[in-house]
Amino acid sequence: MHRIINSLLETDMYKFSMGQAIYHQFSGYKTTWTFACRNTDVHFTPAMVEEIRNQIKLYCSLRFTEEELDFLKSIRWIKGSYVDFLRLWSPRYEDFDISTQSPCGLSLEAKGTWLNTSMYEIPVLAIVNEVYFRSAYDYDRLLESFRKRLADKVSKLEDGTYAVGTFSEFGIRRRLSAEAQEEAVSLLSNVRMKDSVFAGTSNVYLARKLGLKPIGTMAHEWIMCVGQGNHKNNPAYSNWFALDAWVKEYGVLNGIALTDTITTECFLRDFRLTFSTLFSGVRHDSGNPFEWGELMVDHYRSLGIDPLTKTLLFSDSLDFEKASEIYRYFQGRARVSFGIGTYIANDTDEPALNIVMKTTKCNGMDVAKIADVKGKGMCCNDGYVEYLQRCISWRIANEVCRD
């Protein structure tokens, strides 16, 4: 196949946001990342695995150009010291362990410094997706169905059938292909919509190429590693340690907090007046979006903060119909925006892959995500998950919240 990843900018914006904070505060941390395919009927052939291996080697040959670094430097919260580090940085193929020893046919793990391994997640998932869909199906037929569905979406955005307010494209990790994602982002950025506004893309490469805003703040790995990577910390306070480190790096800039890494209930124990004031909003990634939004509106009001001054960013398995419903529900009560991924970047006649690559160890010990619903968590050690849940339950049952 042709080279799938053509630039080190071809990743989500939050990888650079987190990467800068990792570089300045946690450069000694080491992590293990583990690939998982949640589709029970998907199998990767040995030929696919070999192509994935070759594509990762090609990715590891890339370096940042000065023009790419200048683009990063133009982003308000990116600092010169981090750009200087990226000038020297390159992916290491030696960090990867790739084999066919898995029920789905693909076993993929990356180990090394958090500075390195964090950067691998998005390009690797994009590679796995594109290799699979080009190998398992008639790609031209898939692309034709993708374009047909995209045209229908655009038509309904133009005439107001879909009304979602502000939305961004978040689809790089599960896109059909680089070609399909660029077509979708380019088209959406040039459409005049009746009741919706396209704000940008998480794909930094496309943002630079198409003159758009790169979108993204933090991911679950940030809370997991900052909060659970120091083994002297109580992991039930993961959110506090992560939010505090973020504020040290960015102050009031770049501030959308992710709520569901160790449940939103536990998150709100730490998201008190100071953090709720400093952060410009919160992101929903699991659980019922309406219940979550009501919880956030009530939380802001209980602190004397007007919810209309804060952003509720929804990013969990969205399509335009669902986003329209959420937008209407909260209209006039809070500032709402959406990050929409697979539905924009990989909507075809065939089901999309549900693949992830998550942090499973930090500094030699297990870390875990416990989402607001079952099925979105990931950890290689059930004993650690049980321990983390006990810590959270004890805190919620015994701690008195104070601002």
C-alpha positions in Angstrom: 0.0 0.0 0.0 0.9 3.7 -0.3 2.2 5.4 2.9 -0.8 6.0 5.2 0.7 8.5 7.6 2.5 11.3 5.8 3.3 13.8 8.6 3.9 13.7 12.3 1.2 16.4 12.5 -1.3 13.7 11.4 -2.6 13.1 14.9 -5.2 14.6 17.3 -4.4 18.1 18.7 -4.7 16.9 22.3 -1.6 14.7 21.8 0.4 18.0 21.5 -1.5 19.6 24.4 -0.8 16.6 26.6 2.7 16.1 25.1 3.8 19.6 26.1 2.7 19.1 29.7 4.3 15.6 29.8 7.6 17.1 28.6 7.6 19.8 31.2 6.3 17.8 34.2 6.4 14.0 33.6 9.3 13.4 31.2 10.5 10.5 33.3 7.3 8.5 33.2 7.2 5.2 31.3 4.0 3.7 29.9 2.6 0.6 28.2 -0.1 0.9 25.6 -2.2 -2.1 24.5 -4.3 -2.4 21.4 -7.8 -4.0 21.6 -10.5 -4.7 19.0 -14.0 -4.7 20.5 -15.6 -6.2 17.4 -16.1 -9.9 18.0 -16.6 -10.7 14.3 -13.4 -9.0 13.0 -10.2 -10.9 12.2 -6.9 -9.5 10.9 -5.1 -11.8 8.5 -1.3 -12.3 8.7 -1.0 -10.2 5.5 -2.9 -7.4 7.2 -0.6 -7.6 10.2 2.5 -7.5 8.0 1.1 -4.4 6.2 0.4 -2.8 9.5 4.0 -3.5 10.6 5.3 -2.0 7.4 3.2 1.1 7.8 4.4 1.6 11.3 8.0 1.4 10.1 7.2 4.1 7.5 5.6 6.2 10.2 8.7 5.9 12.4 10.8 7.3 9.5 9.1 10.7 9.7 10.4 13.9 11.2 8.9 17.3 11.8 9.6 19.9 9.1 10.3 23.5 10.1 7.1 24.6 8.4 5.1 22.1 10.6 6.9 23.3 13.7 6.1 26.9 12.8 2.4 26.0 12.6 2.6 24.4 16.1 4.4 27.5 17.4 1.6 29.7 16.1 -0.9 28.0 18.5 -1.3 30.2 21.5 -0.5 27.7 24.3 2.3 25.8 22.6 5.6 26.9 24.0 9.0 27.3 22.3 10.7 24.8 24.6 8.3 22.0 23.5 8.7 22.9 19.9 12.5 22.7 20.3 12.0 19.2 21.8 9.8 18.1 18.8 12.5 19.3 16.5 14.7 16.5 17.8 11.9 13.9 18.4 11.1 10.9 16.2 9.1 7.7 16.7 11.0 4.5 17.6 10.0 1.3 15.9 11.8 -0.5 18.7 9.1 0.5 21.1 6.5 -1.7 19.3 5.7 -5.4 19.7 3.5 -6.6 16.9 2.3 -10.1 16.3 -0.6 -12.3 15.3 -0.9 -13.8 18.8 -4.4 -12.5 19.6 -8.0 -13.8 19.1 -8.6 -11.0 16.6 -5.4 -11.9 14.8 -3.5 -8.7 15.8 -1.6 -8.2 19.0 0.0 -4.7 19.2 1.7 -3.1 22.2 4.0 -0.1 22.7 6.4 0.4 25.6 8.7 3.3 26.4 8.7 6.8 27.8 5.2 8.4 28.0 6.6 11.2 25.8 7.1 8.6 23.0 4.3 6.2 23.4 1.5 8.8 23.8 2.3 10.0 20.3 1.8 6.5 18.8 -1.8 5.9 19.6 -3.6 7.9 17.0 -1.4 7.2 13.9 -1.3 3.5 14.8 -5.1 3.3 15.0 -5.4 5.2 11.7 -3.0 2.7 10.1 -4.9 -0.3 11.5 -8.2 1.1 10.2 -7.1 1.9 6.7 -5.2 -1.3 6.2 -8.2 -3.3 7.4 -10.8 -1.6 5.2 -8.6 -1.6 2.1 -7.8 -5.3 2.6 -11.1 -6.7 3.8 -13.5 -4.9 1.4 -13.7 -3.4 -2.1 -12.4 0.0 -1.0 -13.7 1.9 -4.1 -17.2 0.6 -3.3 -16.8 1.7 0.4 -15.6 5.1 -0.7 -18.6 5.5 -3.0 -21.0 4.8 -0.2 -19.0 7.1 2.1 -19.4 10.0 -0.4 -23.1 9.3 -0.9 -23.8 9.4 2.9 -21.6 12.5 3.3 -23.5 14.3 0.6 -26.8 13.5 2.4 -25.4 14.8 5.7 -24.3 18.0 4.1 -27.6 18.5 2.4 -29.4 18.2 5.8 -27.0 20.6 7.5 -27.6 23.1 4.7 -31.4 23.0 4.9 -31.5 22.9 8.7 -32.8 19.4 9.1 -29.8 18.9 11.4 -29.2 21.8 13.8 -26.3 21.2 16.1 -24.8 24.6 16.8 -21.0 24.3 16.9 -19.3 21.0 16.0 -15.8 19.7 15.1 -14.5 16.6 13.3 -12.8 14.1 15.7 -12.4 11.1 13.4 -8.8 10.4 12.6 -8.4 7.3 14.7 -11.3 5.4 13.1 -11.4 7.0 9.7 -12.0 5.0 6.6 -8.8 6.4 5.1 -6.8 9.6 5.0 -8.4 10.4 1.6 -12.0 10.0 3.0 -11.3 12.1 6.1 -9.8 15.0 4.0 -12.7 15.0 1.7 -15.2 15.2 4.6 -13.3 17.9 6.5 -12.7 20.0 3.3 -16.4 19.7 2.3 -17.7 20.6 5.8 -15.4 23.6 6.0 -16.9 25.1 2.8 -20.6 24.5 3.4 -23.0 27.2 4.4 -25.1 25.6 7.1 -28.5 26.9 8.3 -28.2 26.2 12.1 -24.8 24.7 12.5 -21.2 25.9 12.5 -18.2 23.8 11.6 -15.4 24.8 14.1 -12.5 22.7 12.9 -10.8 19.3 13.2 -8.7 17.4 15.7 -6.4 16.4 12.9 -3.5 18.9 13.1 -2.2 18.0 9.6 -5.6 18.8 8.0 -6.0 21.9 10.1 -2.7 23.2 8.8 -3.4 22.1 5.2 -7.0 23.5 5.0 -6.5 26.6 7.1 -8.7 25.4 10.0 -8.5 25.5 13.8 -7.0 22.4 15.4 -9.3 21.3 18.3 -8.4 19.3 21.4 -7.4 19.5 25.1 -7.0 16.3 27.2 -7.7 12.5 27.0 -8.2 9.8 29.5 -4.5 8.9 29.5 -3.7 12.3 31.1 -5.9 11.5 34.2 -4.8 7.9 34.3 -1.1 8.5 34.2 -0.9 11.7 36.2 -3.3 10.4 38.8 -2.2 6.8 39.0 1.4 6.9 37.7 2.8 8.1 41.0 2.1 5.1 43.2 2.3 7.1 46.4 -1.0 8.9 45.4 -4.5 7.7 46.3 -5.9 6.9 42.8 -9.3 8.1 43.8 -7.9 11.6 43.6 -6.6 11.1 40.0 -8.7 14.0 38.7 -7.3 16.4 41.2 -3.7 15.6 40.4 -4.4 15.8 36.7 -6.4 19.0 36.8 -3.8 20.7 39.0 -1.0 19.7 36.7 -3.0 21.0 33.7 -3.5 24.4 35.3 0.2 24.6 36.1 0.9 24.2 32.4 -1.9 26.2 30.9 -3.5 28.5 33.4 -6.9 29.4 32.0 -5.9 28.4 28.4 -6.8 25.2 26.7 -9.3 24.2 29.4 -11.9 21.5 28.6 -11.8 18.9 31.4 -12.7 15.3 30.7 -15.0 13.9 33.4 -15.4 10.1 33.1 -12.0 8.6 33.6 -12.8 7.3 37.1 -16.5 8.2 36.9 -18.1 11.6 36.7 -19.4 11.3 40.3 -15.8 11.1 41.5 -14.7 13.9 39.1 -17.2 16.3 40.6 -15.6 15.8 44.1 -12.5 17.6 42.7 -14.1 19.9 40.1 -15.0 22.5 42.8 -15.1 26.3 42.5 -11.4 26.9 41.6 -11.2 24.3 38.8 -14.8 25.0 37.6 -13.9 28.7 37.3 -10.5 28.2 35.6 -11.6 25.5 33.1 -13.8 26.8 30.2 -15.9 23.6 30.2 -16.2 19.9 30.4 -16.3 16.9 28.0 -18.8 14.0 27.9 -17.5 10.7 26.7 -19.7 8.0 28.2 -23.1 7.5 29.8 -26.4 9.2 29.2 -25.6 12.7 27.6 -28.8 14.3 28.9 -28.4 13.1 32.5 -24.7 14.2 32.3 -25.6 17.6 31.0 -28.2 18.2 33.7 -25.6 17.1 36.3 -23.1 19.7 34.9 -25.7 22.5 34.7 -26.7 21.8 38.3 -23.1 21.6 39.4 -22.2 25.0 37.9 -25.3 26.6 39.4 -24.5 25.2 42.8 -21.2 27.0 42.7 -22.7 30.3 41.6 -21.4 29.9 38.0 -23.7 30.7 35.0 -23.7 27.5 32.8 -24.1 29.8 29.7 -20.5 30.9 30.4 -19.2 27.3 30.2 -19.0 24.7 27.3 -20.5 21.3 27.5 -18.6 19.3 24.8 -20.2 16.0 23.8 -18.0 13.4 22.0 -19.5 10.0 22.7 -20.5 8.0 19.5 -22.5 10.9 18.0 -24.3 11.4 14.8 -26.0 14.6 13.6 -29.4 13.5 14.6 -28.4 12.7 18.2 -26.3 15.9 18.4 -29.4 17.9 17.2 -31.5 16.4 19.9 -28.9 17.3 22.6 -28.5 20.8 21.2 -32.2 21.5 21.3 -32.5 20.1 24.8 -29.8 22.4 26.3 -30.3 25.4 24.1 -30.5 28.6 26.2 -29.3 26.7 29.3 -25.6 26.0 28.6 -23.1 26.5 25.8 -23.0 23.3 23.8 -20.6 21.9 21.2 -19.9 18.5 19.7 -16.9 16.4 18.6 -18.1 14.0 16.0 -15.7 11.3 14.8 -16.6 8.0 13.1 -19.9 9.2 11.8 -18.1 11.8 9.7 -14.9 10.0 8.9 -16.0 6.4 8.4 -19.8 6.1 7.6 -20.1 3.5 4.9 -22.3 0.5 4.0 -20.1 -1.6 6.3 -19.8 -1.3 10.1 -16.9 0.7 11.5 -14.2 -0.9 13.6 -14.4 -0.4 17.4 -10.7 -0.4 18.1 -8.8 1.3 20.9 -5.2 1.6 22.1 -5.1 2.5 25.8 -2.6 3.0 28.5 -2.5 -0.2 30.6 0.7 0.5 32.7 2.5 3.5 34.0 5.8 3.3 35.7 5.6 -0.4 35.9 2.2 -0.7 37.6 -1.4 -1.0 36.3 -3.6 1.9 35.5 -7.3 1.8 34.7 -10.1 3.8 33.2 -13.6 3.3 34.8 -16.1 5.0 32.6 -19.7 5.9 33.4 -20.9 2.8 31.5 -19.7 -0.7 31.2 -17.7 -1.6 28.1 -15.6 1.5 27.8 -13.1 0.8 30.5 -9.8 -1.0 30.0 -7.2 -2.6 32.3 -5.2 -5.8 32.1 -5.5 -6.5 35.8 -9.0 -7.1 37.3 -7.4 -6.9 40.8 -6.3 -3.3 40.2 -9.7 -2.3 38.9 -11.3 -3.7 42.1 -8.8 -1.8 44.2 -9.4 1.4 42.3 -13.2 1.0 42.7 -12.8 0.4 46.4 -10.8 3.6 46.7 -13.4 5.6 44.8 -16.3 4.1 46.8 -14.6 4.8 50.2 -13.9 8.4 49.2 -17.5 9.0 48.0 -18.9 7.4 51.1 -16.7 9.2 53.6 -15.4 12.5 52.3 -17.1 15.8 53.0 -16.9 18.1 50.0 -15.6 21.6 50.6 -14.8 24.3 48.1 
